[in-house]
């Protein structure tokens, strides 16, 4: 059991480290908030089955944070690009130095690096059209 916990913790730390590198940020708590805010914004603009599938692709510990506070029947759907980016900005406490679009592109880039091209195409297609340009080509 301890090995599983260590592995889950290390896998989540790897995501945080990767995002810190992508954003060129040194404050790991800030990076973690940005990661979770983006995953929540993404989760909430997907249909139930797609959100569950996306969550299943995450490391176990990160998956718990992804589902934290999720009420599938009461989704706060990002109806447009601005509301999606506002959710991310709110998640980083409206930090004026944080660019929510850069954060979104970086987290989505992480997903793209960890999922197959076919899975990424399905995830992209499941998001609102206004967000498609945030996904890698």
N, C-alpha and C positions, 0 to 999 in steps of 0.2 A: 504494500500500500504506500509506503514512504517513497518508493521509487516512482510510482505513478504521480504522486503529488509533486515530487521534484521535477519530473518530466513536464508536467502541466505548467508549473511555475516557469521553468526554463523556456518552454515554447512561447509563453506569453511575453517573457522578457525579450525573446528574440524579435517578436513583432514590434515591441516598443523600441528596441535598439535600431531596427531597420527604419522605422518611421522617424526616429530622432535623426538618423543619418540623412534621410530624404528631405526632411524639413530644415536640417542644419540647426537644430535646437539642442540645448544641453540639459534643460530641465525635464527630467523623465516624468515627473508628475504632470507637467503641462502637456507633454507628448501623449501620455496615457489618456488624459481628458480629451484631447483632440481625436485620438483613435476611437474611443468609446462614443463620442458625440457623432462622429461620422458613421460608425457602424449602426447607431440608433437611427440616424436620419435615413440611411440606406434601407435598413430593415423596415422602417415605417412607410416607405414608398413602394414596397413590394407587396404582392398578394400573399396571403397566408402561407400557401405551399411553397412559394418561392423564398419567402423569408426563412422558413424552416430549413429549406435546402441550403441556403446561404449560411445559416448558423451551424449546420452540420459540418461545414468545411473548416470551421475555426478550431483552434486548439481548445481543449476541454475547459480550462479556466477562463479563457477569453469568451468562450461560448456562454458561460454563466453570466458574464457582464453584458453580453449581447442581448440575452433574454431578460435581463433585469428590468423590471417595470413594464414589460410588454403585455399589453392587453389586446389581442388580435381583433377583437370586436370594436375596440375604441382606438383605432389607429389615428395618429396625427399625420395624415398623408401630406407630403410635400406636393402641393398642387402645381407649383412652378419652381423654376430655378432659384428665385430669390428666397422662397420659403424654405427650400432645402438648405441653402447656404446659411440662412438665418438660424436654423436649428443647430448647425455646426458652430456658428459664432456664439450662440447662447451657451453651448456646451463647453466652450473655452472662456466662459465668463466675460464675453464681449472684449476680450483682450485686443487692444488696438493694434498690437504688433502681429496679430495672427490673421492671416489671409485665409478665409474659409474655403475659397476656391482652390488654393494651393494645398490646403489640408485634404480636401476631398480628392483631388487628383493623386495625391501621395498615397492615401489609404486605398483608393481604387487600384492604384498601381501595385500595391502590395498584394491585393487579391489577384490581380492579373498575373503576378509572378508565381503565385501559389496554386492557381487553378488551371485546368486545361483551357486551350483556346475555345473549345466548344462550350465549356461551362461559362466562360466569360461572355461569349456571345449570347447565351441564354439569359444570363444575369443582366447584361446591358439591355437586351430586348424587353426585359421585364420592368425596367425602370421607365419613368416618364420620358418622352422624347426630348424634353427640354434639358435633360441631364446627360444625354448620349455623348455630347462632346467632352464630358469629364472622363470618359473611359478611354483607355489607350486604343490606338488604331490597330 
